[in-house]
Each structure stands twice: as C-alpha cells, then as structure tokens.
Amino acid sequence: MMMLKDERLISGWLILVILLFCTFFVHNQAIFVDIMESRNLVTAREMVSDGNWLIPTMNGELRLEKPPLPTWIAAMVETVSPDNLMLQRSMAGLAAVLLVSFTSLLAYRLTQKKLYAFLTAVLLCTSYSLILMGRTVSWDIYCHAFMMVAIYFLFRALQADKCIMWYFTWAGLALGASFLGKGPVSFYALLLPFGVAYGLYYRKSLAGKWKGIAWMFILTLAVSAWWYIYIYISHPELSEFVFKKESSSWVNYNVRPWYYYWKFFLESGVWSLLTLLALCVPLWKKRIKDKRSYLFSVIWILSVLFFLSLVPEKKSRYLLPILIPCALAGAHVFYYWICEITRKDTLGRTIYRVHSLLIAAIVLSIPYAIYHFAYKGEVIGRQECIWLSVGTWFWGVMMAMNSFKFRPCRFLLCVAGLFMFIEVFMMPHIGGFVANKQKKSIYETRSMAALQPLPFYYPATDTLRIELVYEANKKIKAIDLGDTMAVKAALPFVLLSSKEQIPEENKWKSIVDITKVGRYDDNPWPKGHRRYKEYFIKYVTVWRLK
C-alpha cells in the first residue's frame, strides 16, 4: 500500500511539472506585446546597445521609475539572444514557477501534508491572473516570486527552535531582490498581510533570533538600497522628481473607490467560486481538521484585500498576490473533499457536486464559443473547430462524471488536463480571436535596408506609443518641424506622423525631398473595437535634402 501511495505521489508531481511547462512556456508568444512589456524590453535593448546597465534609458530618455532587476534579466537575455520574445517570456515563466514552487513548499511546512502542497500548486498555476503574468515580461511576477522565496525562508527561520542564520540569509537576499524588482510593492501587498496572518496564528518566541533578524535586515537593505543610492548620487534632482511622481501616483493616478476590488475572486479564473467557498469560515471551520493553517490562509486573503483597498490607485493586476493565499485556502477545501469528508456530510458533498458541475457546464459550453468566435470569425478551419470542440467536450464530460461519482482528486486532474489541452492546442489561435486582421506593423521597416542608418523622429505635437519603439527597434525622438535649425541638423531622417499630410510639409518642399514609405497600423485590436486607437496609426516618410 505504501509503495502504491508513493507511485501515485510521484505521478502527481510529474503531472504538475508537465502542467507548469504547458502553463508558462508552451506557445508563450501567442499574445501580443503590451505596453508594460514594451517598456521593459525597450529599456533592456538600450542597456545592451548603449551599455547603460546602471542608469537605464527608454527611447533615449532616463528611465528611473522602475527598479532595474527585471530589466537586467531581460537585458541578459537580449545579450544572449537578441529580439527573442519566446526566451524573454520564458524568464517570466521561470519566475512564475519559482512563485508556485515556494508557495507549495510553504503549504507543506504549514501542514506537513504533501497532498495539500500538491493541491496548492495545481490551484495556483491554473489561476487566470498568474497564467497571464507568467507569460508577460513585466515587473510584477518577479517581485512577488522573490517575495515568496523570502516568506518561505522567513517562516522556516521564525518557526525553528533556534536561530538558523542560513534561513535569515536567504530571506534577506530574497527580500532585497523583491525590492529591486518593484520597490516596496510586494512588501506592502504580500509580506505585510502575511505578517498579520502569521502574528495571529503562528506566533512563536523570537528569543535568540534577534541576531538573525538584524542580519536579514542588513542584507535586505544592502541588496535593495545600493542602486537607489547610486542613482541619487548620479542624478539627485531627477531622482527626487521621480520619487515624488511615483509616490503621488499612488494617491492621484488611476484612483478607484475602496470597494473596487470586490471582484477579487475573479482573478482566480476557474477557481472563482472555490475562492468564495473557502471564505465561508463557519462552513469549514467545523469540518477542516487543520483549523490553524486554514484560518491563517483566510486572514492572509482578507489582509491583502484590506491593504490594497486602502491605496487610492487600483488596478486589477495589483491583485496578483491574493492568488497565493486563495490557493492555500482552496487547497484546504479540496483536501477536505478528498481525505476528510464523511458520508454523513451531505452538505459538504452537495457543495462539491454543485461547484464541480458548474465548472463542467461552463467547459461544455466552450465549443459554442469556439464555433461562434473562432470558426465563424475565420480564425480556424472546420477540422480544427471539430477537433478542439471534441477535445473540450471530452474534458467537460470527464469533469461531470467525476462530479457525480464524487472523485474530487480526479476532477482536479481533469481541470489540469483541460488547461494543458488549451495551452497546447488552443493557445496558438488565441491571438486570432482579437487580432487586427488589417494590421500592418511598423516592424516591417526593420527589413528596409535604406531606413536602418537613418534616425527616426516623430512630430513633437504627436503622440508616440512605446509599443511602436519596440516594434521598430529604433529610438524615435520628438522633433519640432517648425524649428528650421533642428530639422536641417537632423536631415536625413525617417518621420512617423499621425497625419498623411502634415502642415509643415509645404514649408519644406522647396529644400527637402519627402519620400512616402507607407501607412502602418499597429493596433492589436480590430477596427471598431473600443481599444482600437488612432495613435497606433503612423504614416512613414523619409526626409532628405534635395
């Protein structure tokens, strides 16, 4: 029996490894590059091309708003394999794997149950927001991944009977790396709520550990502060301006009411209902045996929600940290369904069946979306439509069967199977659902040999999106076309303008030869969509002296 149990456990972890690979690495180029990725990747390119690793620039201008660690990682990838989006996003995927792994390790330390740790990992890596962030080259995934490493070692250090300096050392290094990832964001959104929950349910004497805590604090300060000190010494006035700007944005930018995050559970995607169920403390407190770790995860969820709601600036991606305690709490419910539920618990069984059947029903309706949006929208052909529909129905039927027969573990594995099926076979078509079929990217100018030696400009009165800088792979500077000296000094150059005929052209036609290259539309969304923007459309011309 013990051998059979070990074989099942090994099989489960093997499934998890495959799931992690499919979730964060397979077809990770399917989604278009967004503004956050563009900023990071453009800065990384300039780090490599200009050698400005310590003082980053973006489109030739100082970029001090974000700490440099994620950009350093992107720059190292750029050095090894230039312009490799797949590899860049794979680094973010590795950070997501790090986050899942250390959350799973923490889950094991909380309960000493390997199955519970496995359930936590599966729930977390099948959560919508984490999948999205693990496939994009942004700052958030790095700072929270390093913070989970820090929390794990800090938990081990605080729970140990004596002061183990090795744990405090790793915690301090990881805390510093998190700060270099996105400043104090993860300290506030993840570490502080963890501290509240830990203080309520895992209090332990700190006697004899103050030396380790002091060492951890010194390490954190040393790793996190040196770059900020260097920047302040190099550019004191600009540093103060950026600090005030970033601080005020928390209060004045993208302000939302305090209840804005009431839909936080939707960030879990398929596990949204499970998250709400896990928060029904009166229901589970009498059923779940390990009450302390369950209540710890619930308080952690509520603390994250509370502290994030206090900040006036609110965005849905700021909710990424809440997925960690949500996975811990949801795993308790699944563990109860798998190992602790009794036949007398009719309510618990009913809740399981309703929850799982609702998910199965949603999955069984996916083929309609495939037919309506993908096939009718001419994103996929008839054979692909049939194959994807049949595959989805298979997993939906399996979920329904395991719902009726009360097999929660198999149901969870079916959900994992569905995600792997989607990521392997559907993900290549995801971009086609929202793609601008008339898109003609400025990327095409890269292959035009005549344009490459020339500097790129745009009229100072226009708007330039950083996505265009990324696609063109050139610095694109603003130029005042009314300034005769500036224009003559810049010639010859390539101009990206929002208008096909700009007023200043008539002024320059006598001395400048203006050659039209083409009209480019870099809108990722189709025309008519609310996100379709005119500032993504540029008319490209070459200006040369006659």
ROMARVEX-46748 format. One line per field, with one value per residue (C-alpha): residue in three letters; chain; x, z, y. Coordinates in steps of 0.05 Angstrom, whole numbers. Layout:
res <- [ALA  ...]
chain <- [A  ...]
xx <- [X  ...]
zz <- [Z  ...]
yy <- [Y  ...]
// end
This chain:
res <- [MET  MET  MET  LEU  LYS  ASP  GLU  ARG  LEU  ILE  SER  GLY  TRP  LEU  ILE  LEU  VAL  ILE  LEU  LEU  PHE  CYS  THR  PHE  PHE  VAL  HIS  ASN  GLN  ALA  ILE  PHE  VAL  ASP  ILE  MET  GLU  SER  ARG  ASN  LEU  VAL  THR  ALA  ARG  GLU  MET  VAL  SER  ASP  GLY  ASN  TRP  LEU  ILE  PRO  THR  MET  ASN  GLY  GLU  LEU  ARG  LEU  GLU  LYS  PRO  PRO  LEU  PRO  THR  TRP  ILE  ALA  ALA  MET  VAL  GLU  THR  VAL  SER  PRO  ASP  ASN  LEU  MET  LEU  GLN  ARG  SER  MET  ALA  GLY  LEU  ALA  ALA  VAL  LEU  LEU  VAL  SER  PHE  THR  SER  LEU  LEU  ALA  TYR  ARG  LEU  THR  GLN  LYS  LYS  LEU  TYR  ALA  PHE  LEU  THR  ALA  VAL  LEU  LEU  CYS  THR  SER  TYR  SER  LEU  ILE  LEU  MET  GLY  ARG  THR  VAL  SER  TRP  ASP  ILE  TYR  CYS  HIS  ALA  PHE  MET  MET  VAL  ALA  ILE  TYR  PHE  LEU  PHE  ARG  ALA  LEU  GLN  ALA  ASP  LYS  CYS  ILE  MET  TRP  TYR  PHE  THR  TRP  ALA  GLY  LEU  ALA  LEU  GLY  ALA  SER  PHE  LEU  GLY  LYS  GLY  PRO  VAL  SER  PHE  TYR  ALA  LEU  LEU  LEU  PRO  PHE  GLY  VAL  ALA  TYR  GLY  LEU  TYR  TYR  ARG  LYS  SER  LEU  ALA  GLY  LYS  TRP  LYS  GLY  ILE  ALA  TRP  MET  PHE  ILE  LEU  THR  LEU  ALA  VAL  SER  ALA  TRP  TRP  TYR  ILE  TYR  ILE  TYR  ILE  SER  HIS  PRO  GLU  LEU  SER  GLU  PHE  VAL  PHE  LYS  LYS  GLU  SER  SER  SER  TRP  VAL  ASN  TYR  ASN  VAL  ARG  PRO  TRP  TYR  TYR  TYR  TRP  LYS  PHE  PHE  LEU  GLU  SER  GLY  VAL  TRP  SER  LEU  LEU  THR  LEU  LEU  ALA  LEU  CYS  VAL  PRO  LEU  TRP  LYS  LYS  ARG  ILE  LYS  ASP  LYS  ARG  SER  TYR  LEU  PHE  SER  VAL  ILE  TRP  ILE  LEU  SER  VAL  LEU  PHE  PHE  LEU  SER  LEU  VAL  PRO  GLU  LYS  LYS  SER  ARG  TYR  LEU  LEU  PRO  ILE  LEU  ILE  PRO  CYS  ALA  LEU  ALA  GLY  ALA  HIS  VAL  PHE  TYR  TYR  TRP  ILE  CYS  GLU  ILE  THR  ARG  LYS  ASP  THR  LEU  GLY  ARG  THR  ILE  TYR  ARG  VAL  HIS  SER  LEU  LEU  ILE  ALA  ALA  ILE  VAL  LEU  SER  ILE  PRO  TYR  ALA  ILE  TYR  HIS  PHE  ALA  TYR  LYS  GLY  GLU  VAL  ILE  GLY  ARG  GLN  GLU  CYS  ILE  TRP  LEU  SER  VAL  GLY  THR  TRP  PHE  TRP  GLY  VAL  MET  MET  ALA  MET  ASN  SER  PHE  LYS  PHE  ARG  PRO  CYS  ARG  PHE  LEU  LEU  CYS  VAL  ALA  GLY  LEU  PHE  MET  PHE  ILE  GLU  VAL  PHE  MET  MET  PRO  HIS  ILE  GLY  GLY  PHE  VAL  ALA  ASN  LYS  GLN  LYS  LYS  SER  ILE  TYR  GLU  THR  ARG  SER  MET  ALA  ALA  LEU  GLN  PRO  LEU  PRO  PHE  TYR  TYR  PRO  ALA  THR  ASP  THR  LEU  ARG  ILE  GLU  LEU  VAL  TYR  GLU  ALA  ASN  LYS  LYS  ILE  LYS  ALA  ILE  ASP  LEU  GLY  ASP  THR  MET  ALA  VAL  LYS  ALA  ALA  LEU  PRO  PHE  VAL  LEU  LEU  SER  SER  LYS  GLU  GLN  ILE  PRO  GLU  GLU  ASN  LYS  TRP  LYS  SER  ILE  VAL  ASP  ILE  THR  LYS  VAL  GLY  ARG  TYR  ASP  ASP  ASN  PRO  TRP  PRO  LYS  GLY  HIS  ARG  ARG  TYR  LYS  GLU  TYR  PHE  ILE  LYS  TYR  VAL  THR  VAL  TRP  ARG  LEU  LYS]
chain <- [A  A  A  A  A  A  A  A  A  A  A  A  A  A  A  A  A  A  A  A  A  A  A  A  A  A  A  A  A  A  A  A  A  A  A  A  A  A  A  A  A  A  A  A  A  A  A  A  A  A  A  A  A  A  A  A  A  A  A  A  A  A  A  A  A  A  A  A  A  A  A  A  A  A  A  A  A  A  A  A  A  A  A  A  A  A  A  A  A  A  A  A  A  A  A  A  A  A  A  A  A  A  A  A  A  A  A  A  A  A  A  A  A  A  A  A  A  A  A  A  A  A  A  A  A  A  A  A  A  A  A  A  A  A  A  A  A  A  A  A  A  A  A  A  A  A  A  A  A  A  A  A  A  A  A  A  A  A  A  A  A  A  A  A  A  A  A  A  A  A  A  A  A  A  A  A  A  A  A  A  A  A  A  A  A  A  A  A  A  A  A  A  A  A  A  A  A  A  A  A  A  A  A  A  A  A  A  A  A  A  A  A  A  A  A  A  A  A  A  A  A  A  A  A  A  A  A  A  A  A  A  A  A  A  A  A  A  A  A  A  A  A  A  A  A  A  A  A  A  A  A  A  A  A  A  A  A  A  A  A  A  A  A  A  A  A  A  A  A  A  A  A  A  A  A  A  A  A  A  A  A  A  A  A  A  A  A  A  A  A  A  A  A  A  A  A  A  A  A  A  A  A  A  A  A  A  A  A  A  A  A  A  A  A  A  A  A  A  A  A  A  A  A  A  A  A  A  A  A  A  A  A  A  A  A  A  A  A  A  A  A  A  A  A  A  A  A  A  A  A  A  A  A  A  A  A  A  A  A  A  A  A  A  A  A  A  A  A  A  A  A  A  A  A  A  A  A  A  A  A  A  A  A  A  A  A  A  A  A  A  A  A  A  A  A  A  A  A  A  A  A  A  A  A  A  A  A  A  A  A  A  A  A  A  A  A  A  A  A  A  A  A  A  A  A  A  A  A  A  A  A  A  A  A  A  A  A  A  A  A  A  A  A  A  A  A  A  A  A  A  A  A  A  A  A  A  A  A  A  A  A  A  A  A  A  A  A  A  A  A  A  A  A  A  A  A  A  A  A  A  A  A  A  A  A  A  A  A  A  A  A  A  A  A  A  A  A  A  A  A  A  A  A  A  A  A  A  A  A  A  A  A  A  A  A  A  A  A  A  A  A  A  A  A  A  A  A  A  A  A  A  A  A  A  A  A  A  A  A  A  A  A  A  A  A  A]
xx <- [0  57  91  25  16  88  77  14  50  107  56  21  85  103  35  49  116  82  27  77  113  49  23  83  125  84  63  83  86  12  -8  15  66  32  55  87  128  147  175  216  242  259  298  333  354  384  420  455  464  486  519  478  464  465  428  372  342  278  275  338  310  326  281  284  211  220  275  323  324  271  304  372  344  314  380  419  371  379  454  450  393  372  299  277  208  198  261  244  175  206  245  179  154  213  195  123  149  192  130  88  145  157  83  78  137  105  40  78  111  44  10  64  19  48  -20  -41  23  7  -64  -40  9  -45  -96  -45  -17  -87  -108  -122  -82  -19  -21  -25  31  75  71  88  155  132  156  101  117  189  178  124  164  224  178  150  221  233  168  184  253  227  173  225  270  215  187  254  272  339  368  387  427  422  347  353  407  364  304  346  373  304  274  327  314  240  253  298  241  187  205  161  101  108  128  61  17  45  94  53  -12  29  57  -13  -37  27  22  -49  -38  36  65  129  182  236  284  354  334  345  415  386  332  384  427  367  350  422  423  356  380  446  416  357  386  452  422  377  436  477  421  410  484  486  420  395  344  314  313  273  225  214  204  152  118  114  91  37  12  -9  -56  -74  -67  -119  -159  -215  -265  -245  -293  -261  -231  -297  -290  -221  -243  -249  -173  -173  -210  -237  -230  -270  -328  -279  -247  -314  -330  -263  -281  -344  -309  -370  -380  -309  -284  -322  -301  -228  -183  -123  -161  -99  -69  -138  -155  -84  -97  -165  -136  -80  -132  -172  -109  -85  -154  -155  -87  -95  -163  -131  -88  -126  -91  -122  -111  -134  -62  -45  -87  -36  -11  -80  -78  -26  -69  -130  -95  -76  -148  -178  -130  -157  -227  -203  -162  -225  -265  -210  -187  -232  -304  -352  -413  -455  -433  -488  -479  -404  -417  -473  -428  -374  -422  -454  -385  -355  -418  -419  -347  -363  -423  -380  -329  -382  -405  -335  -346  -401  -350  -301  -352  -380  -316  -261  -295  -346  -292  -248  -193  -194  -219  -274  -227  -194  -262  -286  -221  -219  -293  -287  -226  -261  -324  -281  -253  -321  -354  -298  -308  -383  -372  -323  -373  -429  -384  -352  -279  -251  -178  -194  -237  -178  -133  -186  -183  -107  -116  -163  -113  -57  -103  -120  -48  -21  -76  -117  -65  -36  -105  -118  -87  -132  -194  -176  -125  -129  -131  -114  -52  9  63  119  161  166  214  266  277  284  359  354  320  366  423  374  349  274  232  160  128  131  57  41  33  83  67  126  99  120  190  193  166  212  272  296  298  244  255  208  225  195  181  173  245  286  354  333  304  365  411  372  368  365  314  253  189  130  69  -4  -27  -15  -6  25  20  96  108  92  145  199  182  230  292  272  255  199  190  130  145  75  18  26  -27  -1  -68  -70  -146  -191  -223  -289  -264  -264  -189  -174  -135  -115  -47  -24  -31  31  50  123  164  238  263  327  359  347]
zz <- [0  17  -50  -87  -50  -67  -140  -142  -109  -160  -217  -187  -184  -255  -277  -241  -277  -344  -324  -305  -371  -411  -369  -374  -433  -488  -543  -499  -560  -576  -541  -570  -533  -487  -462  -398  -436  -489  -435  -404  -469  -500  -436  -438  -510  -495  -435  -483  -543  -503  -445  -393  -345  -282  -309  -353  -411  -450  -520  -503  -441  -369  -342  -266  -250  -242  -205  -253  -234  -285  -338  -322  -332  -398  -418  -404  -449  -502  -498  -508  -559  -587  -600  -575  -546  -531  -488  -455  -434  -412  -359  -333  -335  -292  -242  -241  -230  -173  -142  -148  -122  -59  -46  -49  -2  46  42  62  121  144  145  136  82  13  -19  8  -22  -89  -88  -73  -131  -181  -158  -163  -232  -261  -236  -292  -268  -253  -321  -354  -312  -322  -397  -399  -388  -333  -264  -221  -229  -208  -145  -119  -137  -97  -41  -36  -31  26  61  58  90  139  161  169  209  255  267  283  355  348  306  239  203  136  134  152  99  43  68  68  -3  -30  4  -28  -96  -89  -74  -135  -174  -160  -98  -37  -75  -53  17  24  -17  4  62  107  101  113  176  201  190  219  281  294  283  285  340  367  414  380  437  410  338  341  313  253  244  247  196  150  155  138  78  53  60  25  -34  -44  -30  -67  -135  -108  -73  -136  -177  -125  -126  -202  -214  -149  -178  -226  -171  -126  -183  -199  -125  -117  -182  -164  -93  -116  -169  -112  -89  -153  -211  -232  -168  -154  -96  -36  -57  -127  -111  -91  -152  -129  -132  -209  -213  -196  -261  -259  -183  -170  -137  -97  -70  -46  -16  21  54  85  152  192  140  140  210  238  181  165  217  208  231  245  175  143  184  171  96  103  145  94  38  77  97  24  4  62  50  -25  -16  26  -33  -78  -141  -161  -220  -229  -238  -168  -142  -164  -91  -67  -110  -63  0  -44  -69  3  27  -34  -25  46  17  -35  17  59  0  -17  52  109  86  113  81  134  110  58  55  41  -15  -45  -45  -81  -134  -147  -151  -198  -241  -252  -277  -321  -350  -368  -400  -441  -468  -493  -561  -575  -565  -609  -664  -658  -648  -678  -735  -756  -747  -795  -744  -751  -803  -798  -779  -724  -699  -694  -662  -610  -594  -585  -541  -497  -492  -470  -411  -394  -394  -351  -301  -299  -287  -230  -201  -198  -173  -121  -143  -125  -138  -208  -221  -204  -251  -305  -296  -302  -365  -395  -383  -415  -475  -482  -476  -525  -578  -569  -549  -619  -641  -581  -614  -674  -631  -620  -675  -722  -790  -825  -781  -818  -766  -765  -753  -829  -830  -797  -863  -904  -911  -934  -869  -819  -820  -812  -745  -731  -709  -697  -695  -625  -630  -640  -590  -592  -560  -533  -570  -635  -609  -592  -660  -700  -657  -662  -617  -641  -618  -619  -668  -676  -751  -743  -719  -782  -748  -714  -777  -820  -767  -765  -840  -869  -824  -822  -797  -765  -765  -746  -808  -880  -899  -844  -848  -845  -910  -955  -918  -931  -1002  -1034  -999  -975  -1015  -978  -998  -975  -946  -925  -875  -815  -766  -703  -668  -637  -633  -695  -722  -687  -620  -562  -554  -626  -622  -676  -644  -666  -739  -768  -837  -851  -896  -910  -909  -948  -973  -1047]
yy <- [0  48  33  46  112  134  116  158  216  212  211  271  313  291  317  382  391  380  428  482  473  479  537  583  562  529  579  637  683  677  742  809  851  902  969  942  891  943  990  935  906  974  992  924  934  1002  973  926  972  1034  998  1037  980  1023  1084  1056  1094  1083  1112  1151  1184  1166  1111  1112  1099  1024  986  951  877  852  896  867  798  819  852  789  750  805  796  721  720  788  802  734  744  670  668  735  709  643  682  709  637  615  669  642  571  598  630  566  523  563  571  495  488  537  497  435  470  495  427  373  344  330  323  391  422  389  415  485  484  459  511  567  551  544  612  662  722  682  649  717  748  687  697  771  806  854  873  843  769  779  819  772  710  733  754  683  657  707  689  614  622  674  625  570  616  641  571  539  526  561  617  587  641  606  617  690  699  671  712  776  764  749  810  853  822  835  908  913  881  933  973  965  938  865  886  921  874  807  809  856  815  751  783  799  727  698  741  716  642  624  667  639  668  709  696  682  702  777  768  732  785  841  804  795  869  889  842  868  940  925  889  935  1004  1007  1022  1077  1109  1106  1137  1192  1209  1209  1246  1277  1325  1275  1222  1268  1284  1210  1193  1248  1228  1154  1169  1217  1167  1120  1176  1214  1165  1114  1128  1079  1073  1030  974  969  901  868  823  798  726  731  735  661  646  575  575  638  601  558  621  647  579  577  643  613  604  579  525  497  513  454  408  421  388  434  496  538  536  544  606  632  629  663  720  727  735  787  825  830  855  905  935  940  974  1028  1052  1101  1076  1009  962  890  865  890  832  780  770  750  687  657  654  638  576  557  565  530  472  462  454  404  366  360  334  283  259  281  283  231  201  235  303  311  387  381  331  373  435  395  369  438  471  419  412  487  485  425  461  521  476  440  508  527  492  543  599  562  556  626  667  624  586  639  692  652  644  568  518  466  408  449  471  398  374  430  421  346  354  405  363  304  341  371  302  274  331  318  243  257  306  255  199  244  240  308  289  263  324  369  329  337  413  409  366  417  473  433  419  493  516  465  465  529  579  588  613  658  719  709  720  793  805  864  829  895  904  928  935  986  923  918  978  935  898  962  970  1042  1063  1029  1081  1139  1167  1162  1221  1239  1308  1339  1353  1279  1222  1164  1097  1057  996  1029  1039  966  944  990  971  1043  1104  1151  1223  1282  1338  1407  1412  1487  1494  1505  1494  1430  1399  1417  1388  1323  1311  1259  1223  1180  1213  1178  1223  1213  1251  1233  1306  1348  1425  1435  1396  1456  1496  1445  1421  1471  1444  1375  1313  1277  1204  1165  1096  1074  1074  1029  1007  974  967  898  902  903  967  981  952  1001  991  1009  1075  1125  1137  1068  1091  1124  1150  1139  1185  1196  1268  1284  1347  1359]
// end
